[in-house]
Amino acid sequence: MNIQIDAVILAAGSSSRMGRPKQLLPLSGMFLLEHVIHQVADFPFARIFTVIGHRADLIQEKIHIADDRFQWLINRDYQAGQGTSLALGLRQVTGTHPAAMVFLADTPFLREETVRTIIECGQEQLQQAPDPFMVQPYFGDTPGHPVFFGHLENGLESVGPGDRIGQRLGEQIRRFPVQVDDPGICFDIDTPEAYERAVKIAALNNEKHANLHGGEETDESVADAIRIRRG
């Protein structure tokens, strides 16, 4: 990375549709949130903030990250919605570094190429103008994560507090959609059925790596799962 960028992982939700803390669901030999943190840590972010709220004590007890860049952020107001976690994470970044990449705790199938593409697009925009902006990946017509936020020094104050900060930011700052060939950006694990499909996809992915095959089969499985969820 040419410019110091922080990462923010949103993981404070109560997992009401799952019926148990999805952050601690087992996936590929580790917890789901742990899996995502390790994925993010593979990139040279300056700092990695993970926002937790529901069952925060249990999550901290179960997940230990040996990386000096890593830090937990506790959102005491998590029941007010995901926007409160987004605001907490972005305000931690603002004033120190010019940008942050926001990840979700339940999107474990992002392609490395996708993350690098969003980083590169965000870095390019950082150098072109000082105004607040966001870069968001799209798989077809569907938006997803991670989302790159840049130059938010003034942008956050203009939208005010509340759960809908992400929507208000999207309405008030410049937006740059980026098409990516990666269904993983919009495959999240919110229900037991989605988790069951995720376990199968992860097993296929592990088999792919063991056999040194390409990633096409996994991408197709994720895309199929998304189509099933859309009904």
C-alpha positions, 0 to 999 in steps of 0.5 A: 500500500502506498498510503496508510489505510486502516481496516474496520470489521463490523461484528457487533450484531446479535445474530438474531436470525441465526439463533446463536452468535455467528461470530463463533460459528466454526468454519474451516477449523476456526471461528467465522469471525476469526477466519475473516480477521485472518483474511483481512490481516493478510493485507498490509493495513496499518491497523485492524479494528474489529467492532464487537458488541453482543457477547463481546466478553465471550468473543474476546475469550474465544478469539485471540489474534497475535497481530500488533495491528489488531484491536477490539472496539466495544460498541455498547450501543450495538442494539441500535443497529449496524450503523453505530458500529460503522460510526465507531470504527470510522471515527477511530480512523478519522484524524489519524489515517485518510481512509478505511476499508470496512469488512463484514464479519460474516463474508468469508469468501472474498477473493484476494483479487477483489480486495486488492482491486478496491484498495487500488481504486480507493488509493487512486481516488485519495490522490485525486481530490480531498473530498469524502468518497466511498468505493463499493464493489458490485457483483452484477447489480448487487452491492457488497463489501468491503467498502473503501471510505476516504477523506472522511475528516469532514464527511462524518460530522455532516451526517450526524449520529444514528444507525443510518450513517452508512446510508447517509454517507452514501447519499452525501459523499461521492460514490464509485461503484466497481464491478467485480467477478466475485459473488463472495462480496454479497454472500453473508451468513445470517441464517442456519441455512446460509451457514449450512451452505457456507460449510459446504462451500468451505469444504469444497474450497479446502478440497480445491486447495488440497488438489491445487485446482482453480477457484472456479468451482468455489465461485460457482457454489457461492453464486449458486447459494446467492441465487438460492437465497434470492429465491 
